[in-house]
Amino acid sequence: MKKPKPLHLRVMAEYGSSGIWRVSPNPTGPFRHGMLEHASLDLPADLAQAFDDWIERYTLENLAGTLDKTAFNLEGHRLATRLKAFLSSRGHTPHVELQGEAEDGSLLTALVID
């Protein structure tokens, strides 16, 4: 049986996104990452819904200026951890990182999920 290629993924909030992005391990040029649909990763329904809820929260609360970034980033970490565990259980060798939100709206340094 052919072993799946390693996946390099980033969990990152963006309006209208899935919250999951494929990233290049050696980024060059303008295409350093691209959004992945939950179905392309064959995510279980509860995990896909958790990502949808996380993005909906981001959209509603961030635009309203009420997003608790600390709690939001903790939820992102939980999702990234669940994503890595799911993909590992499917035989992948995933590299998963979380790109959190800083209080000022900038991005935090990506955190590798162990």
Secondary structure as UniProt FT lines:
FT   STRAND          7..12
FT   TURN            15..16
FT   STRAND          20..23
FT   STRAND          33..35
FT   HELIX           38..41
FT   HELIX           45..57
FT   HELIX           58..62
FT   HELIX           63..64
FT   HELIX           69..89
FT   TURN            90..91
FT   STRAND          94..99
FT   TURN            103..104
FT   STRAND          111..112
//
